[in-house]
């Protein structure tokens, strides 16, 4: 990859939890169209790495965006540049409908209202838009959490176990959404124990943590 395409760069990144080093001397370069499959055994630091990139954990090293620091004021991230998917769906408001959930986030992120309908349709839950989230199955909640990622107009996706609870149909819908994202110049870092398929029109690489 040419230097001009190295939009997102990690240099000598290290992170420790409870006095134990999770990873160190971690380097990564990613640009438009790149998908990085973050793999490794439980406890290797996959979630911690994504949380560090999302500004939620302290780290050592450098995170750069287009040659400049990705962080400001210590740990405050340029939040508009990324969308973060946690490994669970506790951020959903279970007493509100799917549409109300996404509308809240769309308003917060200054996303166009049409993005809400588009995200629901892309994840196959448009018919459930007026259904309270408390009635959703685990798989439907995961679809809605992924739809929340789609609503945000962000270049970089940081996804922690996006396939949790997804059936074959939902997985195919996510794969299609990922392909559209990278085709539009986006990139993604995906932590998953499941296989990540190469996106059409994009490039897939693998970063393994905890390897001997």
N, C-alpha and C positions, 0 to 999 in steps of 0.2 A: 504494500500500500504506500503510495506516495506521501511525502511529508505534508502536502497541502490537504490531504484527506484525513489526517489524524486529528479528528475533531475532539475526541474524548480520550484522555491519556492518564494512566495511573503510573506513578513512578515510585518504586521502592516502598510500596504501601505495607504497613504493618498494623496489627490490631491485637490487643490482649484483653482477656476477660478473667477476672478473679485471679490475676497474677499468672495466668497461663497464656502463652503466645498461641494465637489461633492461626495466624499466617504472618509471614514477613518477606521482605524483598519481592513483593508482588508487583509485576509490571503488566500493563495491558494497553493496547492501542485499538481504537474503534472509530469508524467513520460511517458516513451515510450508507445504509444498506446492510450493515453488519449486525448479526445476531450472535451473541456469545452464550453458549450453554455452560453454566456454572455447575459443576458436578463435584462429587466427593462424598465420603461417608458422613453419617450423623456426627455432629460435633466438630466438623472440619472448619467451620466458620463461614458457611455460605450465607446464612441469614445475617450474620454480623457484618460481612462485607457489604451486602446490600444496604443495611442500616447505616453503615459508615458513609456510603455513597449518598444516602439520603439525608445526611447531616444529623443522624440520631445517635451516633457513637463516636467517641474520640478515636483518633488514629494518628499514625506517624507516616510521613511521606508526602507526596504531592498528588493532588487531583486537578487536572487542567482541562479547560474547555477552550478550544481554539487558541491554545497557547497561553491562556490566562488562568489565574486561580479560579477554581470552581466554587470556592467558598468566599464569603465576605463576613467580616466581623467575627472571625474565629470559626463558628460552626454554622452560620446562617447560609443556607444554600440558595442559589438562584432557582427558586422553586418552579418558575414557569418553564424551565428547561426539561424537567423530568416528571414522570408519573410513576408512583410507587404502589405496588400491590403487595400487601402483607400476606403471610402464609395462611391467615384465617380471615373470617368475614365479620369480625366484631365491630368494624367501623360502620356497618350498615345500621340504619335506624329502623328497627324491626316493627315499630308501631306505625310507620309511614309506608306509603305505597312505593313501588319501584320507580314510578315517574317522579314522585316527590323527592325520593333519595337523589336521583340524578339531577333534578332541577336545582336542588340545593348546591351541589358541587359545580354545576355549570355556571350558576350565578357567582359563586366564589371565584371561579377561574376565568370569568368573563368569556365563557364559551357561548357560541351561538345557540339559541333554543333548538334549532333544527338538529344540533348534535345529539340531543337527548333521544329523539326519536330514532335517529340513525344508529346510535349505540345499542338501543334496545333491539332494533331489527337485526343488527349484525350478530348479536348473541342469541337470537331466536326467542326472545321473551317479550316481544312487543305486545302480545295478547295478554300478558300479565301486568301491564303497566299500572292498572288501577288496583292491583292486588296488594294487600299489606304484606310486608316482607316476613312477618311472623308466620305466614302460611306457606312460605317457600320451603322446598326441600333443600338439602345441603347443596346439591348440584345447581339448583336454580339460584341460590344465594351466590355461588361462585360465579355463575354467568353474570349476575348483576354487578359483582365486584369488578369483573373484567370489563363490563360495559362502562363502569366509572372511569377506568383507565382510558377507554376510547373517547370519552367525552372531553378529556383534557387535551388541548392542542400542544402537546409536548413532543420534543424531538427524541428524547431518550425514555425508554421504558425500563424500569427496574422491577422485575416480577419474581416474587418468591412463591414457588410451588403453584403456578397458575393452573395446573391440571388436576389439583385436588378436587375430587367429587364430580369431575366432568365425565359424561358418557361419550360414546363414539361420535354422536352428532355434535355435541358441544365442542369437543376437541377439534373437529373439522372446521367449525365456525371460528374458533380461536385461530387456527392455522391460517384461515383465509384473511382474518383481520390483521394478523401479523404480516402476511405477505403484502397487504395494502399499505401497512405502515412503512415497511422498508422500501417499497416501490416509490413512496412519496419522499424518500430521503431520511426516514427515521432509522433508529437503531434500538437494540434491546439487549439487556443482560438478564438471562433467565436461569434462576436456580431451580433445579428439578431433578428428582430421582428417575423421572420418566424420560424417554427419548424426546429430543427436540428435532423436528424435521427441518431440513433446509428450506427456507422460504423462497418461493418463486421470485426470481429477480434479485435475490439478496445473497449474502455470504454467511455461512455458518462456521464458527470456530468453537473450540472447547477449552475451558479453563478448569482444571481439576485441582481442588484443594485437598490437602491431607495425603497427597501421593508420596510414597516412599522415595 
